[in-house]
Amino acid sequence: MRVNLRNMSDNQAGLIAAVKVAGDLGRRIRDMGIVPGTEIKIQGRAPLYDPVALRVRGATITLRNNEADFIEVEVND
């Protein structure tokens, strides 16, 4: 099942299916290792749910929800 990264739950994992943004933001997201086929796990969220902490390729990174909206994930059930 594909879901938007923003809608994933804490500790939920999956594979990145698509990054649907171009330009500088798309390049920045891809430079962080967020590319299709990469395993990703939601580590947690800030108290107001923005930003979200992700575990990608052995590193913990954060994205704002408006950036996470461009990322689709094939979640593990």
Biotite code that builds the C-alpha atoms (Angstrom):
import biotite.structure as struc

atoms = struc.array([
    struc.Atom([0.000, 0.000, 0.000], chain_id="A", res_id=1, res_name="MET", atom_name="CA", element="C"),
    struc.Atom([1.371, 3.438, -0.949], chain_id="A", res_id=2, res_name="ARG", atom_name="CA", element="C"),
    struc.Atom([0.978, 6.320, 1.483], chain_id="A", res_id=3, res_name="VAL", atom_name="CA", element="C"),
    struc.Atom([2.258, 9.848, 1.731], chain_id="A", res_id=4, res_name="ASN", atom_name="CA", element="C"),
    struc.Atom([5.220, 10.148, 4.112], chain_id="A", res_id=5, res_name="LEU", atom_name="CA", element="C"),
    struc.Atom([3.310, 12.722, 6.188], chain_id="A", res_id=6, res_name="ARG", atom_name="CA", element="C"),
    struc.Atom([0.597, 10.121, 6.927], chain_id="A", res_id=7, res_name="ASN", atom_name="CA", element="C"),
    struc.Atom([2.915, 7.414, 8.256], chain_id="A", res_id=8, res_name="MET", atom_name="CA", element="C"),
    struc.Atom([2.813, 6.475, 11.947], chain_id="A", res_id=9, res_name="SER", atom_name="CA", element="C"),
    struc.Atom([5.722, 6.490, 14.395], chain_id="A", res_id=10, res_name="ASP", atom_name="CA", element="C"),
    struc.Atom([7.946, 3.407, 13.989], chain_id="A", res_id=11, res_name="ASN", atom_name="CA", element="C"),
    struc.Atom([6.285, 2.547, 10.666], chain_id="A", res_id=12, res_name="GLN", atom_name="CA", element="C"),
    struc.Atom([8.686, 1.476, 7.915], chain_id="A", res_id=13, res_name="ALA", atom_name="CA", element="C"),
    struc.Atom([8.621, 1.055, 4.169], chain_id="A", res_id=14, res_name="GLY", atom_name="CA", element="C"),
    struc.Atom([10.375, 1.621, 0.862], chain_id="A", res_id=15, res_name="LEU", atom_name="CA", element="C"),
    struc.Atom([10.393, 4.982, -0.859], chain_id="A", res_id=16, res_name="ILE", atom_name="CA", element="C"),
    struc.Atom([8.265, 4.585, -3.989], chain_id="A", res_id=17, res_name="ALA", atom_name="CA", element="C"),
    struc.Atom([8.508, 8.090, -5.486], chain_id="A", res_id=18, res_name="ALA", atom_name="CA", element="C"),
    struc.Atom([9.840, 11.578, -4.876], chain_id="A", res_id=19, res_name="VAL", atom_name="CA", element="C"),
    struc.Atom([7.467, 13.910, -6.725], chain_id="A", res_id=20, res_name="LYS", atom_name="CA", element="C"),
    struc.Atom([9.303, 17.232, -6.701], chain_id="A", res_id=21, res_name="VAL", atom_name="CA", element="C"),
    struc.Atom([11.892, 18.812, -8.972], chain_id="A", res_id=22, res_name="ALA", atom_name="CA", element="C"),
    struc.Atom([14.224, 21.769, -8.679], chain_id="A", res_id=23, res_name="GLY", atom_name="CA", element="C"),
    struc.Atom([16.259, 22.700, -5.617], chain_id="A", res_id=24, res_name="ASP", atom_name="CA", element="C"),
    struc.Atom([13.954, 20.967, -3.140], chain_id="A", res_id=25, res_name="LEU", atom_name="CA", element="C"),
    struc.Atom([13.980, 17.731, -5.152], chain_id="A", res_id=26, res_name="GLY", atom_name="CA", element="C"),
    struc.Atom([17.766, 17.824, -5.362], chain_id="A", res_id=27, res_name="ARG", atom_name="CA", element="C"),
    struc.Atom([18.091, 18.474, -1.610], chain_id="A", res_id=28, res_name="ARG", atom_name="CA", element="C"),
    struc.Atom([15.767, 15.580, -0.762], chain_id="A", res_id=29, res_name="ILE", atom_name="CA", element="C"),
    struc.Atom([17.674, 13.229, -3.065], chain_id="A", res_id=30, res_name="ARG", atom_name="CA", element="C"),
    struc.Atom([21.037, 14.423, -1.692], chain_id="A", res_id=31, res_name="ASP", atom_name="CA", element="C"),
    struc.Atom([19.884, 13.296, 1.765], chain_id="A", res_id=32, res_name="MET", atom_name="CA", element="C"),
    struc.Atom([19.543, 9.756, 0.395], chain_id="A", res_id=33, res_name="GLY", atom_name="CA", element="C"),
    struc.Atom([15.777, 9.833, -0.009], chain_id="A", res_id=34, res_name="ILE", atom_name="CA", element="C"),
    struc.Atom([15.495, 8.110, -3.383], chain_id="A", res_id=35, res_name="VAL", atom_name="CA", element="C"),
    struc.Atom([13.123, 5.443, -4.712], chain_id="A", res_id=36, res_name="PRO", atom_name="CA", element="C"),
    struc.Atom([13.944, 1.955, -3.425], chain_id="A", res_id=37, res_name="GLY", atom_name="CA", element="C"),
    struc.Atom([15.488, 3.164, -0.161], chain_id="A", res_id=38, res_name="THR", atom_name="CA", element="C"),
    struc.Atom([14.238, 1.779, 3.145], chain_id="A", res_id=39, res_name="GLU", atom_name="CA", element="C"),
    struc.Atom([12.849, 4.402, 5.516], chain_id="A", res_id=40, res_name="ILE", atom_name="CA", element="C"),
    struc.Atom([11.465, 4.360, 9.076], chain_id="A", res_id=41, res_name="LYS", atom_name="CA", element="C"),
    struc.Atom([9.629, 7.053, 11.008], chain_id="A", res_id=42, res_name="ILE", atom_name="CA", element="C"),
    struc.Atom([11.570, 7.703, 14.240], chain_id="A", res_id=43, res_name="GLN", atom_name="CA", element="C"),
    struc.Atom([9.205, 10.262, 15.729], chain_id="A", res_id=44, res_name="GLY", atom_name="CA", element="C"),
    struc.Atom([7.645, 13.693, 15.445], chain_id="A", res_id=45, res_name="ARG", atom_name="CA", element="C"),
    struc.Atom([7.984, 17.022, 17.184], chain_id="A", res_id=46, res_name="ALA", atom_name="CA", element="C"),
    struc.Atom([5.252, 17.920, 19.713], chain_id="A", res_id=47, res_name="PRO", atom_name="CA", element="C"),
    struc.Atom([3.240, 19.805, 17.070], chain_id="A", res_id=48, res_name="LEU", atom_name="CA", element="C"),
    struc.Atom([3.886, 17.006, 14.496], chain_id="A", res_id=49, res_name="TYR", atom_name="CA", element="C"),
    struc.Atom([6.285, 19.086, 12.404], chain_id="A", res_id=50, res_name="ASP", atom_name="CA", element="C"),
    struc.Atom([9.052, 18.186, 11.603], chain_id="A", res_id=51, res_name="PRO", atom_name="CA", element="C"),
    struc.Atom([9.214, 14.404, 11.299], chain_id="A", res_id=52, res_name="VAL", atom_name="CA", element="C"),
    struc.Atom([12.383, 12.440, 12.147], chain_id="A", res_id=53, res_name="ALA", atom_name="CA", element="C"),
    struc.Atom([13.316, 9.675, 9.697], chain_id="A", res_id=54, res_name="LEU", atom_name="CA", element="C"),
    struc.Atom([15.855, 6.883, 9.732], chain_id="A", res_id=55, res_name="ARG", atom_name="CA", element="C"),
    struc.Atom([17.401, 6.573, 6.263], chain_id="A", res_id=56, res_name="VAL", atom_name="CA", element="C"),
    struc.Atom([20.605, 4.702, 5.330], chain_id="A", res_id=57, res_name="ARG", atom_name="CA", element="C"),
    struc.Atom([21.800, 4.580, 8.937], chain_id="A", res_id=58, res_name="GLY", atom_name="CA", element="C"),
    struc.Atom([21.269, 8.299, 9.572], chain_id="A", res_id=59, res_name="ALA", atom_name="CA", element="C"),
    struc.Atom([18.504, 10.198, 11.322], chain_id="A", res_id=60, res_name="THR", atom_name="CA", element="C"),
    struc.Atom([17.251, 13.224, 9.381], chain_id="A", res_id=61, res_name="ILE", atom_name="CA", element="C"),
    struc.Atom([14.275, 15.540, 9.712], chain_id="A", res_id=62, res_name="THR", atom_name="CA", element="C"),
    struc.Atom([11.853, 16.871, 7.129], chain_id="A", res_id=63, res_name="LEU", atom_name="CA", element="C"),
    struc.Atom([9.093, 19.404, 7.438], chain_id="A", res_id=64, res_name="ARG", atom_name="CA", element="C"),
    struc.Atom([5.618, 18.139, 6.593], chain_id="A", res_id=65, res_name="ASN", atom_name="CA", element="C"),
    struc.Atom([5.418, 20.347, 3.493], chain_id="A", res_id=66, res_name="ASN", atom_name="CA", element="C"),
    struc.Atom([8.577, 18.564, 2.230], chain_id="A", res_id=67, res_name="GLU", atom_name="CA", element="C"),
    struc.Atom([7.279, 15.120, 3.251], chain_id="A", res_id=68, res_name="ALA", atom_name="CA", element="C"),
    struc.Atom([4.167, 15.712, 1.132], chain_id="A", res_id=69, res_name="ASP", atom_name="CA", element="C"),
    struc.Atom([6.239, 15.062, -2.008], chain_id="A", res_id=70, res_name="PHE", atom_name="CA", element="C"),
    struc.Atom([7.380, 11.589, -0.921], chain_id="A", res_id=71, res_name="ILE", atom_name="CA", element="C"),
    struc.Atom([5.345, 8.407, -1.446], chain_id="A", res_id=72, res_name="GLU", atom_name="CA", element="C"),
    struc.Atom([6.211, 5.284, 0.529], chain_id="A", res_id=73, res_name="VAL", atom_name="CA", element="C"),
    struc.Atom([5.293, 1.649, -0.030], chain_id="A", res_id=74, res_name="GLU", atom_name="CA", element="C"),
    struc.Atom([4.600, 0.688, 3.588], chain_id="A", res_id=75, res_name="VAL", atom_name="CA", element="C"),
    struc.Atom([5.220, -2.681, 5.231], chain_id="A", res_id=76, res_name="ASN", atom_name="CA", element="C"),
    struc.Atom([2.054, -4.084, 6.756], chain_id="A", res_id=77, res_name="ASP", atom_name="CA", element="C"),
])
